[in-house]
Amino acid sequence: MSGPDRQEPFEEPNGPGNGDRDRAGDGDGAKGRDEQSEARRPPRIPLPRTSIEDTGNPLPDPPLAPVALDHQVLRSLLGAWALAACSVEEAIAVEEHLGHCGPCAEEALRLRDAVGLLHQEESLDLDPGLRNRVIEGCLGRRPPRIPLPEWAVPYDAETARLDALLRDIGDSEWNAPVHLRWFDDDSPVSRKTTVAGVIAHLLAVDGLVALALGLDDPLGSDAAPPADPSGRTESYWRASYFPPTRGVRGPWRAQTHELIRTVSFTAGGAYGAGSGRLTVPYSAPDDEGRRVELPLRDSMLERAFECWIHAEDIAEAVDYPYEPPSPRHLHHMIDLAARLLPGTLAERRRSGLAPPPHGLVAAGASGRSLRLEIEGMGGGEWFIPLDSPGADASADREVAHVALDGVEFCRLAAGHVSPEEAAAGQDGDRRAIRDVLFAAASLSRM
């Protein structure tokens, strides 16, 4: 009998009815299918779950309940929340409130967008040259309490820049090896020392200026100290029981401050003469009574030049960024070197290191000249007399022209660049050009 009201009896897939049919049909084959189906069926009783307490992992913190705060307090916390400056409890309370308060939610969204505009993602490391630029700006704009002579300003600036470098280096870097380089008899010479040894060298040579001003000599007064920079440096190094350490920075900086104060009080105004008329000897008298000496105003400029050059030596040894002097100060240094070239060229001829001039020229008379063109920072033009230090040099008697970069010319005068590699442009008498370039290198010393 069949029809909509008739229902077939329910039988499980693997119930007795099916089993009977299977067994009636194929026997052993039905038994194998029953075992495979039993293996796929999940267990009737599930296995116990592993507790987090049995794993050794930390238990999760219970969720924090929001702090009960009124609307005005929550609204005042929106700015701190946007900057991620709220405590955990306050942040939960604010976020719970934002889900129910439309005006606060809109305000929070605006604040978050504003924070994104104000706080750009960038490196937190400061620019390595930032400190140097700040110091240069301060030195160039800060009026001193005591008027400083114009010719002493470069020394004040360069010693301050070097002192800033020394403040930034670590204790171990004071023992970093430094090679002092200069030219002697047309050959490059070097002397190995340390960062502390370079500062000791500056301290010893600055002592020549201190003696000229009547100040104490850093070498002491027990014995007559040498009168030349190399001898004074070697004497100071030998007098140390141990190689110089960072402790030499204090005496060097104190001496630079004392020199600046002394010339400021005695110079007679920012542009006056005063102590600038004093001379500073750089050697003992020779058999003819001659010695190397400079006016104090030029000596202070020369000390500024050497301070910059040795600061670059130190910066190279400790991998520290260091910039050249300001263009105004660099121009004064180049001008000093150009004014010293005629006398150095004459001394080289007396020593047989340069050929004699074509003819003798009386002081004030016109003679051959070389046009020295300095490009870049601190640049300008100088006419160098070739036949006599006192001869009148002008463009009318120009026989040669040399063009160099300003910093490159200073490094040539410091003995850090060879004469053969220095000139960027040369034109005219080759022998005159060679004599002037080697005379510039001869300005260097330890």
Salt bridges, closest charged atoms under 4 A:
GLU8 OE2 - ARG6 NH1 2.71
GLU11 OE1 - ARG21 NH2 3.64
ASP20 OD1 - ARG23 NH2 2.44
ASP26 OD2 - ARG33 NH2 2.85
GLU38 OE1 - ARG41 NH1 2.42
GLU107 OE1 - ARG110 NH2 2.51
ASP127 OD2 - ARG133 NH2 2.85
GLU136 OE2 - ARG161 NH1 3.36
GLU150 OE2 - ARG328 NH1 2.94
GLU158 OE1 - ARG161 NH2 2.93
ASP163 OD2 - ARG167 NE 3.39
ASP163 OD1 - ARG249 NE 2.88
ASP163 OD2 - ARG253 NE 3.52
ASP168 OD1 - ARG131 NH1 2.38
ASP171 OD1 - ARG246 NH1 2.12
ASP186 OD1 - ARG348 NH1 2.69
ASP206 OD1 - ARG303 NE 2.59
ASP217 OD1 - ARG232 NH2 2.61
GLU234 OE1 - ARG191 NH2 2.96
GLU258 OE1 - ARG261 NH2 2.70
ASP286 OD2 - ARG290 NE 3.77
GLU288 OE1 - ARG290 NH1 2.18
GLU293 OE1 - ARG291 NE 3.35
ASP298 OD1 - ARG339 NH2 3.11
GLU302 OE1 - ARG303 NH1 3.32
GLU302 OE2 - ARG445 NH2 2.54
GLU306 OE2 - HIS201 NE2 2.70
GLU306 OE1 - ARG303 NH1 2.25
GLU306 OE2 - HIS310 NE2 3.08
GLU312 OE2 - ARG411 NH2 2.87
ASP313 OD1 - ARG181 NH2 3.82
ASP313 OD2 - HIS310 ND1 3.16
ASP313 OD1 - HIS416 NE2 2.91
ASP335 OD2 - ARG339 NE 2.91
GLU347 OE1 - ARG350 NH2 2.49
GLU373 OE1 - ARG371 NH1 3.97
GLU373 OE1 - HIS401 NE2 2.76
GLU381 OE2 - ARG371 NH1 3.03
ASP387 OD1 - ARG368 NH2 2.98
GLU398 OE1 - ARG371 NE 3.03
ASP429 OD2 - ARG368 NH1 3.56
